[in-house]
Amino acid sequence: MTIRTEIDVLDTPCEAVMKPLPSTHDEVALVMNAGTDAGFRIARSLLQAGYRVAVTGRHVTHLTRIIQGHSPARVLAIAADPTDRTQVTKLIDRVETGFERRIDLVVQA
């Protein structure tokens, strides 16, 4: 599977930001540990690019800033522990059921 991205190089040496290219087929992305600042930026960037985005973190309260202003058809927040295999399996099932299609991209923030 190829992930289509473009890279913006910032002024600071060795610092780059990857930006997803626009979604062409309404792809589904799952952002793990999205409660972090990096996860927030990644999830918002994917939403702006047209992806349907599922975000996860240990506490759903950390995910509310990502979902604000977006339709439930575009973003889904689920609390899950990424180190617990059972929770991750259930998470994947909930995302694929919620968006009615398979996950195209998984990002670990």
C-alpha positions, 0 to 999 in steps of 0.5 A: 500500500502506498501512502500519498504525501507531500513534504513541507520542509520548515526553516529549522534544519531536519524538521519536516512536516508530512501533509497528506494529499487530498483523499480521492476515494473518501479514505478512512484513516485511524490516528492512534494516540491522537490526544497528543499535540502531534496526533491533533495536527495529524488528525486535523490535516487528514480531515482537511485533506478529505479523509474520514478520520477515527481518532483514539487515545486512552481518554476520550476527553483528550480527543474532543478538540479534534472532533469539534466542528466536524460531522460524525460522518467525518470523524469518530473518537474512541477511547482505547489502550493501544497496548491492549490487543483486545481493545485494538481489535475492537477498535478496528471493528468499531471504526470499520463498522462506523464508517462502513468500510475498511481502514486505509491508513493507520498513523501512530502519533 
